Amino acid sequence: MKGFPAVKKKRNEILQLAALNPKLAILDETDSGLDIDALKIVSEGVNRLRNPDRSFILVTHIRECSITLRPILCTF
């Protein structure tokens, strides 16, 4: 996906996540390279995938990302 904007790459990663339907998803710096508007788009996609049968581990350095993704437990 060379040459694509960061938001397009991240949206494709979320699409793959939806297609694979894992029980545990590790999102490592999903916010990397995104502005606040793009972060909201990606966060909405992740939030749509949330359900009682799926767990997420979110690694981020941006507090706004963890707030946007409606965390259950947050450690800073």
mmCIF file of the N, C-alpha and C atoms, coordinates in Angstrom:
data_MODEL
# 
_entry.id   MODEL 
# 
loop_
_atom_site.group_PDB 
_atom_site.id 
_atom_site.type_symbol 
_atom_site.label_atom_id 
_atom_site.label_alt_id 
_atom_site.label_comp_id 
_atom_site.label_asym_id 
_atom_site.label_entity_id 
_atom_site.label_seq_id 
_atom_site.pdbx_PDB_ins_code 
_atom_site.Cartn_x 
_atom_site.Cartn_y 
_atom_site.Cartn_z 
_atom_site.occupancy 
_atom_site.B_iso_or_equiv 
_atom_site.pdbx_formal_charge 
_atom_site.auth_seq_id 
_atom_site.auth_comp_id 
_atom_site.auth_asym_id 
_atom_site.auth_atom_id 
_atom_site.pdbx_PDB_model_num 
ATOM 1   N N  . MET A 1 1  ? 0.832   -1.187  0.000  1.00 0.00 ? 1  MET A N  1 
ATOM 2   C CA . MET A 1 1  ? 0.000   0.000   0.000  1.00 0.00 ? 1  MET A CA 1 
ATOM 3   C C  . MET A 1 1  ? 0.868   1.239   0.000  1.00 0.00 ? 1  MET A C  1 
ATOM 4   N N  . LYS A 1 2  ? 1.981   1.143   -0.650 1.00 0.00 ? 2  LYS A N  1 
ATOM 5   C CA . LYS A 1 2  ? 2.893   2.272   -0.728 1.00 0.00 ? 2  LYS A CA 1 
ATOM 6   C C  . LYS A 1 2  ? 2.241   3.411   -1.509 1.00 0.00 ? 2  LYS A C  1 
ATOM 7   N N  . GLY A 1 3  ? 2.399   4.617   -1.013 1.00 0.00 ? 3  GLY A N  1 
ATOM 8   C CA . GLY A 1 3  ? 1.859   5.781   -1.697 1.00 0.00 ? 3  GLY A CA 1 
ATOM 9   C C  . GLY A 1 3  ? 0.447   6.166   -1.276 1.00 0.00 ? 3  GLY A C  1 
ATOM 10  N N  . PHE A 1 4  ? -0.217  5.352   -0.483 1.00 0.00 ? 4  PHE A N  1 
ATOM 11  C CA . PHE A 1 4  ? -1.551  5.676   -0.018 1.00 0.00 ? 4  PHE A CA 1 
ATOM 12  C C  . PHE A 1 4  ? -1.460  6.540   1.233  1.00 0.00 ? 4  PHE A C  1 
ATOM 13  N N  . PRO A 1 5  ? -2.428  7.444   1.436  1.00 0.00 ? 5  PRO A N  1 
ATOM 14  C CA . PRO A 1 5  ? -2.447  8.237   2.666  1.00 0.00 ? 5  PRO A CA 1 
ATOM 15  C C  . PRO A 1 5  ? -2.619  7.322   3.879  1.00 0.00 ? 5  PRO A C  1 
ATOM 16  N N  . ALA A 1 6  ? -2.148  7.789   5.027  1.00 0.00 ? 6  ALA A N  1 
ATOM 17  C CA . ALA A 1 6  ? -2.200  6.987   6.258  1.00 0.00 ? 6  ALA A CA 1 
ATOM 18  C C  . ALA A 1 6  ? -3.616  6.559   6.600  1.00 0.00 ? 6  ALA A C  1 
ATOM 19  N N  . VAL A 1 7  ? -4.593  7.445   6.398  1.00 0.00 ? 7  VAL A N  1 
ATOM 20  C CA . VAL A 1 7  ? -5.972  7.097   6.768  1.00 0.00 ? 7  VAL A CA 1 
ATOM 21  C C  . VAL A 1 7  ? -6.479  5.940   5.915  1.00 0.00 ? 7  VAL A C  1 
ATOM 22  N N  . LYS A 1 8  ? -6.115  5.886   4.658  1.00 0.00 ? 8  LYS A N  1 
ATOM 23  C CA . LYS A 1 8  ? -6.540  4.777   3.784  1.00 0.00 ? 8  LYS A CA 1 
ATOM 24  C C  . LYS A 1 8  ? -5.923  3.469   4.254  1.00 0.00 ? 8  LYS A C  1 
ATOM 25  N N  . LYS A 1 9  ? -4.653  3.499   4.638  1.00 0.00 ? 9  LYS A N  1 
ATOM 26  C CA . LYS A 1 9  ? -3.981  2.299   5.135  1.00 0.00 ? 9  LYS A CA 1 
ATOM 27  C C  . LYS A 1 9  ? -4.654  1.801   6.407  1.00 0.00 ? 9  LYS A C  1 
ATOM 28  N N  . LYS A 1 10 ? -4.949  2.722   7.314  1.00 0.00 ? 10 LYS A N  1 
ATOM 29  C CA . LYS A 1 10 ? -5.562  2.346   8.583  1.00 0.00 ? 10 LYS A CA 1 
ATOM 30  C C  . LYS A 1 10 ? -6.975  1.802   8.369  1.00 0.00 ? 10 LYS A C  1 
ATOM 31  N N  . ARG A 1 11 ? -7.728  2.402   7.445  1.00 0.00 ? 11 ARG A N  1 
ATOM 32  C CA . ARG A 1 11 ? -9.074  1.917   7.156  1.00 0.00 ? 11 ARG A CA 1 
ATOM 33  C C  . ARG A 1 11 ? -9.019  0.503   6.595  1.00 0.00 ? 11 ARG A C  1 
ATOM 34  N N  . ASN A 1 12 ? -8.020  0.218   5.770  1.00 0.00 ? 12 ASN A N  1 
ATOM 35  C CA . ASN A 1 12 ? -7.854  -1.137  5.241  1.00 0.00 ? 12 ASN A CA 1 
ATOM 36  C C  . ASN A 1 12 ? -7.484  -2.122  6.342  1.00 0.00 ? 12 ASN A C  1 
ATOM 37  N N  . GLU A 1 13 ? -6.683  -1.684  7.313  1.00 0.00 ? 13 GLU A N  1 
ATOM 38  C CA . GLU A 1 13 ? -6.346  -2.549  8.442  1.00 0.00 ? 13 GLU A CA 1 
ATOM 39  C C  . GLU A 1 13 ? -7.602  -2.900  9.240  1.00 0.00 ? 13 GLU A C  1 
ATOM 40  N N  . ILE A 1 14 ? -8.490  -1.940  9.428  1.00 0.00 ? 14 ILE A N  1 
ATOM 41  C CA . ILE A 1 14 ? -9.740  -2.182  10.154 1.00 0.00 ? 14 ILE A CA 1 
ATOM 42  C C  . ILE A 1 14 ? -10.642 -3.112  9.343  1.00 0.00 ? 14 ILE A C  1 
ATOM 43  N N  . LEU A 1 15 ? -10.660 -2.952  8.030  1.00 0.00 ? 15 LEU A N  1 
ATOM 44  C CA . LEU A 1 15 ? -11.431 -3.839  7.162  1.00 0.00 ? 15 LEU A CA 1 
ATOM 45  C C  . LEU A 1 15 ? -10.916 -5.276  7.280  1.00 0.00 ? 15 LEU A C  1 
ATOM 46  N N  . GLN A 1 16 ? -9.602  -5.447  7.296  1.00 0.00 ? 16 GLN A N  1 
ATOM 47  C CA . GLN A 1 16 ? -9.014  -6.776  7.478  1.00 0.00 ? 16 GLN A CA 1 
ATOM 48  C C  . GLN A 1 16 ? -9.396  -7.348  8.837  1.00 0.00 ? 16 GLN A C  1 
ATOM 49  N N  . LEU A 1 17 ? -9.389  -6.509  9.846  1.00 0.00 ? 17 LEU A N  1 
ATOM 50  C CA . LEU A 1 17 ? -9.780  -6.931  11.186 1.00 0.00 ? 17 LEU A CA 1 
ATOM 51  C C  . LEU A 1 17 ? -11.217 -7.453  11.174 1.00 0.00 ? 17 LEU A C  1 
ATOM 52  N N  . ALA A 1 18 ? -12.096 -6.755  10.487 1.00 0.00 ? 18 ALA A N  1 
ATOM 53  C CA . ALA A 1 18 ? -13.493 -7.181  10.402 1.00 0.00 ? 18 ALA A CA 1 
ATOM 54  C C  . ALA A 1 18 ? -13.616 -8.504  9.647  1.00 0.00 ? 18 ALA A C  1 
ATOM 55  N N  . ALA A 1 19 ? -12.840 -8.667  8.591  1.00 0.00 ? 19 ALA A N  1 
ATOM 56  C CA . ALA A 1 19 ? -12.913 -9.881  7.780  1.00 0.00 ? 19 ALA A CA 1 
ATOM 57  C C  . ALA A 1 19 ? -12.363 -11.101 8.528  1.00 0.00 ? 19 ALA A C  1 
ATOM 58  N N  . LEU A 1 20 ? -11.292 -10.907 9.294  1.00 0.00 ? 20 LEU A N  1 
ATOM 59  C CA . LEU A 1 20 ? -10.667 -12.023 10.003 1.00 0.00 ? 20 LEU A CA 1 
ATOM 60  C C  . LEU A 1 20 ? -11.416 -12.417 11.278 1.00 0.00 ? 20 LEU A C  1 
ATOM 61  N N  . ASN A 1 21 ? -12.136 -11.458 11.854 1.00 0.00 ? 21 ASN A N  1 
ATOM 62  C CA . ASN A 1 21 ? -12.968 -11.688 13.029 1.00 0.00 ? 21 ASN A CA 1 
ATOM 63  C C  . ASN A 1 21 ? -12.222 -12.397 14.173 1.00 0.00 ? 21 ASN A C  1 
ATOM 64  N N  . PRO A 1 22 ? -11.095 -11.837 14.618 1.00 0.00 ? 22 PRO A N  1 
ATOM 65  C CA . PRO A 1 22 ? -10.347 -12.490 15.694 1.00 0.00 ? 22 PRO A CA 1 
ATOM 66  C C  . PRO A 1 22 ? -11.022 -12.292 17.055 1.00 0.00 ? 22 PRO A C  1 
ATOM 67  N N  . LYS A 1 23 ? -10.726 -13.182 17.984 1.00 0.00 ? 23 LYS A N  1 
ATOM 68  C CA . LYS A 1 23 ? -11.231 -13.025 19.358 1.00 0.00 ? 23 LYS A CA 1 
ATOM 69  C C  . LYS A 1 23 ? -10.403 -12.001 20.125 1.00 0.00 ? 23 LYS A C  1 
ATOM 70  N N  . LEU A 1 24 ? -9.133  -11.848 19.736 1.00 0.00 ? 24 LEU A N  1 
ATOM 71  C CA . LEU A 1 24 ? -8.248  -10.860 20.347 1.00 0.00 ? 24 LEU A CA 1 
ATOM 72  C C  . LEU A 1 24 ? -7.556  -10.087 19.241 1.00 0.00 ? 24 LEU A C  1 
ATOM 73  N N  . ALA A 1 25 ? -7.682  -8.771  19.272 1.00 0.00 ? 25 ALA A N  1 
ATOM 74  C CA . ALA A 1 25 ? -7.026  -7.908  18.286 1.00 0.00 ? 25 ALA A CA 1 
ATOM 75  C C  . ALA A 1 25 ? -6.048  -6.993  19.011 1.00 0.00 ? 25 ALA A C  1 
ATOM 76  N N  . ILE A 1 26 ? -4.818  -6.978  18.544 1.00 0.00 ? 26 ILE A N  1 
ATOM 77  C CA . ILE A 1 26 ? -3.806  -6.086  19.104 1.00 0.00 ? 26 ILE A CA 1 
ATOM 78  C C  . ILE A 1 26 ? -3.612  -4.933  18.131 1.00 0.00 ? 26 ILE A C  1 
ATOM 79  N N  . LEU A 1 27 ? -3.965  -3.740  18.567 1.00 0.00 ? 27 LEU A N  1 
ATOM 80  C CA . LEU A 1 27 ? -3.852  -2.544  17.733 1.00 0.00 ? 27 LEU A CA 1 
ATOM 81  C C  . LEU A 1 27 ? -2.649  -1.753  18.225 1.00 0.00 ? 27 LEU A C  1 
ATOM 82  N N  . ASP A 1 28 ? -1.558  -1.857  17.499 1.00 0.00 ? 28 ASP A N  1 
ATOM 83  C CA . ASP A 1 28 ? -0.304  -1.229  17.891 1.00 0.00 ? 28 ASP A CA 1 
ATOM 84  C C  . ASP A 1 28 ? -0.142  0.107   17.176 1.00 0.00 ? 28 ASP A C  1 
ATOM 85  N N  . GLU A 1 29 ? -0.317  1.178   17.917 1.00 0.00 ? 29 GLU A N  1 
ATOM 86  C CA . GLU A 1 29 ? -0.199  2.545   17.405 1.00 0.00 ? 29 GLU A CA 1 
ATOM 87  C C  . GLU A 1 29 ? -1.035  2.762   16.142 1.00 0.00 ? 29 GLU A C  1 
ATOM 88  N N  . THR A 1 30 ? -2.303  2.408   16.243 1.00 0.00 ? 30 THR A N  1 
ATOM 89  C CA . THR A 1 30 ? -3.240  2.607   15.143 1.00 0.00 ? 30 THR A CA 1 
ATOM 90  C C  . THR A 1 30 ? -3.359  4.084   14.789 1.00 0.00 ? 30 THR A C  1 
ATOM 91  N N  . ASP A 1 31 ? -3.020  4.957   15.732 1.00 0.00 ? 31 ASP A N  1 
ATOM 92  C CA . ASP A 1 31 ? -3.113  6.404   15.539 1.00 0.00 ? 31 ASP A CA 1 
ATOM 93  C C  . ASP A 1 31 ? -1.925  6.986   14.780 1.00 0.00 ? 31 ASP A C  1 
ATOM 94  N N  . SER A 1 32 ? -0.918  6.190   14.500 1.00 0.00 ? 32 SER A N  1 
ATOM 95  C CA . SER A 1 32 ? 0.314   6.679   13.872 1.00 0.00 ? 32 SER A CA 1 
ATOM 96  C C  . SER A 1 32 ? 0.048   7.310   12.511 1.00 0.00 ? 32 SER A C  1 
ATOM 97  N N  . GLY A 1 33 ? 0.465   8.556   12.362 1.00 0.00 ? 33 GLY A N  1 
ATOM 98  C CA . GLY A 1 33 ? 0.346   9.255   11.090 1.00 0.00 ? 33 GLY A CA 1 
ATOM 99  C C  . GLY A 1 33 ? -1.025  9.823   10.794 1.00 0.00 ? 33 GLY A C  1 
ATOM 100 N N  . LEU A 1 34 ? -1.927  9.804   11.751 1.00 0.00 ? 34 LEU A N  1 
ATOM 101 C CA . LEU A 1 34 ? -3.286  10.293  11.512 1.00 0.00 ? 34 LEU A CA 1 
ATOM 102 C C  . LEU A 1 34 ? -3.519  11.642  12.171 1.00 0.00 ? 34 LEU A C  1 
ATOM 103 N N  . ASP A 1 35 ? -4.265  12.502  11.485 1.00 0.00 ? 35 ASP A N  1 
ATOM 104 C CA . ASP A 1 35 ? -4.704  13.739  12.119 1.00 0.00 ? 35 ASP A CA 1 
ATOM 105 C C  . ASP A 1 35 ? -5.968  13.422  12.922 1.00 0.00 ? 35 ASP A C  1 
ATOM 106 N N  . ILE A 1 36 ? -6.500  14.382  13.625 1.00 0.00 ? 36 ILE A N  1 
ATOM 107 C CA . ILE A 1 36 ? -7.628  14.135  14.531 1.00 0.00 ? 36 ILE A CA 1 
ATOM 108 C C  . ILE A 1 36 ? -8.877  13.673  13.786 1.00 0.00 ? 36 ILE A C  1 
ATOM 109 N N  . ASP A 1 37 ? -9.124  14.203  12.581 1.00 0.00 ? 37 ASP A N  1 
ATOM 110 C CA . ASP A 1 37 ? -10.299 13.784  11.807 1.00 0.00 ? 37 ASP A CA 1 
ATOM 111 C C  . ASP A 1 37 ? -10.158 12.344  11.337 1.00 0.00 ? 37 ASP A C  1 
ATOM 112 N N  . ALA A 1 38 ? -8.978  11.980  10.863 1.00 0.00 ? 38 ALA A N  1 
ATOM 113 C CA . ALA A 1 38 ? -8.734  10.607  10.416 1.00 0.00 ? 38 ALA A CA 1 
ATOM 114 C C  . ALA A 1 38 ? -8.800  9.651   11.601 1.00 0.00 ? 38 ALA A C  1 
ATOM 115 N N  . LEU A 1 39 ? -8.328  10.090  12.748 1.00 0.00 ? 39 LEU A N  1 
ATOM 116 C CA . LEU A 1 39 ? -8.378  9.263   13.952 1.00 0.00 ? 39 LEU A CA 1 
ATOM 117 C C  . LEU A 1 39 ? -9.821  8.949   14.324 1.00 0.00 ? 39 LEU A C  1 
ATOM 118 N N  . LYS A 1 40 ? -10.700 9.915   14.176 1.00 0.00 ? 40 LYS A N  1 
ATOM 119 C CA . LYS A 1 40 ? -12.119 9.690   14.468 1.00 0.00 ? 40 LYS A CA 1 
ATOM 120 C C  . LYS A 1 40 ? -12.717 8.656   13.518 1.00 0.00 ? 40 LYS A C  1 
ATOM 121 N N  . ILE A 1 41 ? -12.348 8.702   12.241 1.00 0.00 ? 41 ILE A N  1 
ATOM 122 C CA . ILE A 1 41 ? -12.850 7.738   11.254 1.00 0.00 ? 41 ILE A CA 1 
ATOM 123 C C  . ILE A 1 41 ? -12.412 6.326   11.620 1.00 0.00 ? 41 ILE A C  1 
ATOM 124 N N  . VAL A 1 42 ? -11.143 6.171   11.924 1.00 0.00 ? 42 VAL A N  1 
ATOM 125 C CA . VAL A 1 42 ? -10.611 4.854   12.287 1.00 0.00 ? 42 VAL A CA 1 
ATOM 126 C C  . VAL A 1 42 ? -11.229 4.380   13.607 1.00 0.00 ? 42 VAL A C  1 
ATOM 127 N N  . SER A 1 43 ? -11.377 5.275   14.561 1.00 0.00 ? 43 SER A N  1 
ATOM 128 C CA . SER A 1 43 ? -11.968 4.916   15.858 1.00 0.00 ? 43 SER A CA 1 
ATOM 129 C C  . SER A 1 43 ? -13.407 4.434   15.700 1.00 0.00 ? 43 SER A C  1 
ATOM 130 N N  . GLU A 1 44 ? -14.154 5.085   14.823 1.00 0.00 ? 44 GLU A N  1 
ATOM 131 C CA . GLU A 1 44 ? -15.535 4.657   14.572 1.00 0.00 ? 44 GLU A CA 1 
ATOM 132 C C  . GLU A 1 44 ? -15.570 3.233   14.030 1.00 0.00 ? 44 GLU A C  1 
ATOM 133 N N  . GLY A 1 45 ? -14.632 2.913   13.131 1.00 0.00 ? 45 GLY A N  1 
ATOM 134 C CA . GLY A 1 45 ? -14.556 1.556   12.587 1.00 0.00 ? 45 GLY A CA 1 
ATOM 135 C C  . GLY A 1 45 ? -14.252 0.532   13.659 1.00 0.00 ? 45 GLY A C  1 
ATOM 136 N N  . VAL A 1 46 ? -13.314 0.848   14.533 1.00 0.00 ? 46 VAL A N  1 
ATOM 137 C CA . VAL A 1 46 ? -12.960 -0.067  15.626 1.00 0.00 ? 46 VAL A CA 1 
ATOM 138 C C  . VAL A 1 46 ? -14.139 -0.207  16.591 1.00 0.00 ? 46 VAL A C  1 
ATOM 139 N N  . ASN A 1 47 ? -14.786 0.889   16.915 1.00 0.00 ? 47 ASN A N  1 
ATOM 140 C CA . ASN A 1 47 ? -15.924 0.837   17.843 1.00 0.00 ? 47 ASN A CA 1 
ATOM 141 C C  . ASN A 1 47 ? -17.066 -0.008  17.292 1.00 0.00 ? 47 ASN A C  1 
ATOM 142 N N  . ARG A 1 48 ? -17.260 0.002   15.972 1.00 0.00 ? 48 ARG A N  1 
ATOM 143 C CA . ARG A 1 48 ? -18.302 -0.826  15.361 1.00 0.00 ? 48 ARG A CA 1 
ATOM 144 C C  . ARG A 1 48 ? -17.990 -2.317  15.499 1.00 0.00 ? 48 ARG A C  1 
ATOM 145 N N  . LEU A 1 49 ? -16.716 -2.649  15.602 1.00 0.00 ? 49 LEU A N  1 
ATOM 146 C CA . LEU A 1 49 ? -16.307 -4.056  15.704 1.00 0.00 ? 49 LEU A CA 1 
ATOM 147 C C  . LEU A 1 49 ? -16.339 -4.587  17.134 1.00 0.00 ? 49 LEU A C  1 
ATOM 148 N N  . ARG A 1 50 ? -16.571 -3.714  18.081 1.00 0.00 ? 50 ARG A N  1 
ATOM 149 C CA . ARG A 1 50 ? -16.589 -4.148  19.481 1.00 0.00 ? 50 ARG A CA 1 
ATOM 150 C C  . ARG A 1 50 ? -17.818 -5.012  19.756 1.00 0.00 ? 50 ARG A C  1 
ATOM 151 N N  . ASN A 1 51 ? -17.584 -6.107  20.475 1.00 0.00 ? 51 ASN A N  1 
ATOM 152 C CA . ASN A 1 51 ? -18.677 -6.951  20.934 1.00 0.00 ? 51 ASN A CA 1 
ATOM 153 C C  . ASN A 1 51 ? -18.164 -7.790  22.106 1.00 0.00 ? 51 ASN A C  1 
ATOM 154 N N  . PRO A 1 52 ? -19.055 -8.450  22.834 1.00 0.00 ? 52 PRO A N  1 
ATOM 155 C CA . PRO A 1 52 ? -18.627 -9.210  24.017 1.00 0.00 ? 52 PRO A CA 1 
ATOM 156 C C  . PRO A 1 52 ? -17.678 -10.374 23.703 1.00 0.00 ? 52 PRO A C  1 
ATOM 157 N N  . ASP A 1 53 ? -17.636 -10.829 22.458 1.00 0.00 ? 53 ASP A N  1 
ATOM 158 C CA . ASP A 1 53 ? -16.791 -11.960 22.084 1.00 0.00 ? 53 ASP A CA 1 
ATOM 159 C C  . ASP A 1 53 ? -15.421 -11.550 21.566 1.00 0.00 ? 53 ASP A C  1 
ATOM 160 N N  . ARG A 1 54 ? -15.130 -10.254 21.514 1.00 0.00 ? 54 ARG A N  1 
ATOM 161 C CA . ARG A 1 54 ? -13.853 -9.785  20.969 1.00 0.00 ? 54 ARG A CA 1 
ATOM 162 C C  . ARG A 1 54 ? -13.186 -8.854  21.974 1.00 0.00 ? 54 ARG A C  1 
ATOM 163 N N  . SER A 1 55 ? -11.889 -9.050  22.164 1.00 0.00 ? 55 SER A N  1 
ATOM 164 C CA . SER A 1 55 ? -11.100 -8.199  23.057 1.00 0.00 ? 55 SER A CA 1 
ATOM 165 C C  . SER A 1 55 ? -10.076 -7.429  22.240 1.00 0.00 ? 55 SER A C  1 
ATOM 166 N N  . PHE A 1 56 ? -9.747  -6.240  22.702 1.00 0.00 ? 56 PHE A N  1 
ATOM 167 C CA . PHE A 1 56 ? -8.755  -5.396  22.043 1.00 0.00 ? 56 PHE A CA 1 
ATOM 168 C C  . PHE A 1 56 ? -7.658  -5.032  23.030 1.00 0.00 ? 56 PHE A C  1 
ATOM 169 N N  . ILE A 1 57 ? -6.435  -5.051  22.550 1.00 0.00 ? 57 ILE A N  1 
ATOM 170 C CA . ILE A 1 57 ? -5.318  -4.456  23.266 1.00 0.00 ? 57 ILE A CA 1 
ATOM 171 C C  . ILE A 1 57 ? -4.897  -3.268  22.418 1.00 0.00 ? 57 ILE A C  1 
ATOM 172 N N  . LEU A 1 58 ? -4.970  -2.087  22.997 1.00 0.00 ? 58 LEU A N  1 
ATOM 173 C CA . LEU A 1 58 ? -4.666  -0.860  22.284 1.00 0.00 ? 58 LEU A CA 1 
ATOM 174 C C  . LEU A 1 58 ? -3.360  -0.276  22.813 1.00 0.00 ? 58 LEU A C  1 
ATOM 175 N N  . VAL A 1 59 ? -2.385  -0.128  21.920 1.00 0.00 ? 59 VAL A N  1 
ATOM 176 C CA . VAL A 1 59 ? -1.113  0.497   22.262 1.00 0.00 ? 59 VAL A CA 1 
ATOM 177 C C  . VAL A 1 59 ? -1.100  1.862   21.580 1.00 0.00 ? 59 VAL A C  1 
ATOM 178 N N  . THR A 1 60 ? -1.020  2.920   22.388 1.00 0.00 ? 60 THR A N  1 
ATOM 179 C CA . THR A 1 60 ? -1.023  4.266   21.830 1.00 0.00 ? 60 THR A CA 1 
ATOM 180 C C  . THR A 1 60 ? -0.259  5.209   22.753 1.00 0.00 ? 60 THR A C  1 
ATOM 181 N N  . HIS A 1 61 ? 0.218   6.294   22.180 1.00 0.00 ? 61 HIS A N  1 
ATOM 182 C CA . HIS A 1 61 ? 0.880   7.339   22.959 1.00 0.00 ? 61 HIS A CA 1 
ATOM 183 C C  . HIS A 1 61 ? 0.034   8.609   22.983 1.00 0.00 ? 61 HIS A C  1 
ATOM 184 N N  . ILE A 1 62 ? -1.136  8.532   22.361 1.00 0.00 ? 62 ILE A N  1 
ATOM 185 C CA . ILE A 1 62 ? -2.012  9.698   22.259 1.00 0.00 ? 62 ILE A CA 1 
ATOM 186 C C  . ILE A 1 62 ? -3.248  9.457   23.111 1.00 0.00 ? 62 ILE A C  1 
ATOM 187 N N  . ARG A 1 63 ? -3.426  10.264  24.119 1.00 0.00 ? 63 ARG A N  1 
ATOM 188 C CA . ARG A 1 63 ? -4.551  10.099  25.046 1.00 0.00 ? 63 ARG A CA 1 
ATOM 189 C C  . ARG A 1 63 ? -5.897  10.198  24.326 1.00 0.00 ? 63 ARG A C  1 
ATOM 190 N N  . GLU A 1 64 ? -6.016  11.076  23.342 1.00 0.00 ? 64 GLU A N  1 
ATOM 191 C CA . GLU A 1 64 ? -7.273  11.256  22.620 1.00 0.00 ? 64 GLU A CA 1 
ATOM 192 C C  . GLU A 1 64 ? -7.707  9.973   21.921 1.00 0.00 ? 64 GLU A C  1 
ATOM 193 N N  . CYS A 1 65 ? -6.760  9.179   21.483 1.00 0.00 ? 65 CYS A N  1 
ATOM 194 C CA . CYS A 1 65 ? -7.083  7.915   20.827 1.00 0.00 ? 65 CYS A CA 1 
ATOM 195 C C  . CYS A 1 65 ? -7.781  6.981   21.798 1.00 0.00 ? 65 CYS A C  1 
ATOM 196 N N  . SER A 1 66 ? -7.273  6.878   22.993 1.00 0.00 ? 66 SER A N  1 
ATOM 197 C CA . SER A 1 66 ? -7.881  5.984   23.970 1.00 0.00 ? 66 SER A CA 1 
ATOM 198 C C  . SER A 1 66 ? -9.255  6.484   24.404 1.00 0.00 ? 66 SER A C  1 
ATOM 199 N N  . ILE A 1 67 ? -9.460  7.777   24.414 1.00 0.00 ? 67 ILE A N  1 
ATOM 200 C CA . ILE A 1 67 ? -10.770 8.336   24.764 1.00 0.00 ? 67 ILE A CA 1 
ATOM 201 C C  . ILE A 1 67 ? -11.766 8.069   23.648 1.00 0.00 ? 67 ILE A C  1 
ATOM 202 N N  . THR A 1 68 ? -11.345 8.265   22.409 1.00 0.00 ? 68 THR A N  1 
ATOM 203 C CA . THR A 1 68 ? -12.213 8.081   21.251 1.00 0.00 ? 68 THR A CA 1 
ATOM 204 C C  . THR A 1 68 ? -12.638 6.629   21.099 1.00 0.00 ? 68 THR A C  1 
ATOM 205 N N  . LEU A 1 69 ? -11.799 5.691   21.532 1.00 0.00 ? 69 LEU A N  1 
ATOM 206 C CA . LEU A 1 69 ? -12.094 4.275   21.371 1.00 0.00 ? 69 LEU A CA 1 
ATOM 207 C C  . LEU A 1 69 ? -12.864 3.667   22.544 1.00 0.00 ? 69 LEU A C  1 
ATOM 208 N N  . ARG A 1 70 ? -13.450 4.485   23.390 1.00 0.00 ? 70 ARG A N  1 
ATOM 209 C CA . ARG A 1 70 ? -14.278 4.029   24.500 1.00 0.00 ? 70 ARG A CA 1 
ATOM 210 C C  . ARG A 1 70 ? -13.644 2.868   25.261 1.00 0.00 ? 70 ARG A C  1 
ATOM 211 N N  . PRO A 1 71 ? -12.544 3.112   25.928 1.00 0.00 ? 71 PRO A N  1 
ATOM 212 C CA . PRO A 1 71 ? -11.888 2.013   26.635 1.00 0.00 ? 71 PRO A CA 1 
ATOM 213 C C  . PRO A 1 71 ? -12.653 1.560   27.875 1.00 0.00 ? 71 PRO A C  1 
ATOM 214 N N  . ILE A 1 72 ? -12.456 0.324   28.216 1.00 0.00 ? 72 ILE A N  1 
ATOM 215 C CA . ILE A 1 72 ? -12.993 -0.194  29.473 1.00 0.00 ? 72 ILE A CA 1 
ATOM 216 C C  . ILE A 1 72 ? -12.005 0.096   30.602 1.00 0.00 ? 72 ILE A C  1 
ATOM 217 N N  . LEU A 1 73 ? -10.719 -0.123  30.328 1.00 0.00 ? 73 LEU A N  1 
ATOM 218 C CA . LEU A 1 73 ? -9.673  0.110   31.303 1.00 0.00 ? 73 LEU A CA 1 
ATOM 219 C C  . LEU A 1 73 ? -8.545  0.862   30.605 1.00 0.00 ? 73 LEU A C  1 
ATOM 220 N N  . CYS A 1 74 ? -8.104  1.937   31.188 1.00 0.00 ? 74 CYS A N  1 
ATOM 221 C CA . CYS A 1 74 ? -7.038  2.752   30.588 1.00 0.00 ? 74 CYS A CA 1 
ATOM 222 C C  . CYS A 1 74 ? -5.934  2.970   31.595 1.00 0.00 ? 74 CYS A C  1 
ATOM 223 N N  . THR A 1 75 ? -4.709  2.742   31.193 1.00 0.00 ? 75 THR A N  1 
ATOM 224 C CA . THR A 1 75 ? -3.552  2.999   32.044 1.00 0.00 ? 75 THR A CA 1 
ATOM 225 C C  . THR A 1 75 ? -2.618  3.938   31.321 1.00 0.00 ? 75 THR A C  1 
ATOM 226 N N  . PHE A 1 76 ? -2.252  5.020   31.973 1.00 0.00 ? 76 PHE A N  1 
ATOM 227 C CA . PHE A 1 76 ? -1.334  5.997   31.357 1.00 0.00 ? 76 PHE A CA 1 
ATOM 228 C C  . PHE A 1 76 ? -0.038  6.014   32.099 1.00 0.00 ? 76 PHE A C  1 
# 
